[in-house]
Amino acid sequence: MKVIIVDDNNKKRPNKEEIEYRLNLFLEWLIYMFGYAIVLLLTSNLFRPLYVENFLYGFIAAILIYILNKTVKPFLVTISLPLIGMSLGLFYFVINVVILLLVNVILGKHFYLTGFFSPVIVSIFISIMNVIMEKLIIKPLIERCKK
């Protein structure tokens, strides 16, 4: 029998600047998630096909959309690239609808999306609102906090 001794004293400990950098990245991500949750709640109030129960489920939905956009969406874009090209990019909104429907399946009755064509309109509206929220509110807020 062989015994291996592991020395944990040689681990590199993060310095104060590295910890502050990681904290700043997390706070920026949190600001984005709050902004996207507000966009989901606004969209829920404007369009009947989308229902979000409250801010907590809007925030959870924003996090799920973020995770699915980072994991599932690249795969969906890759396999549907010919359709995206033939439709001149309009099929990309259908992929956003698929992401919203996946969140619908995960959250159940707290977040749901109904209809066939109306989710495409909801997806386009959410995309536009996310861009507006990012450019007019989130980016200036983050820049102000960095000063």
Beta strands, then each sheet from edge to edge (+ up, - down):
strand 1: 50-52
strand 2: 111-113
sheet 1: 1+ 2-
end
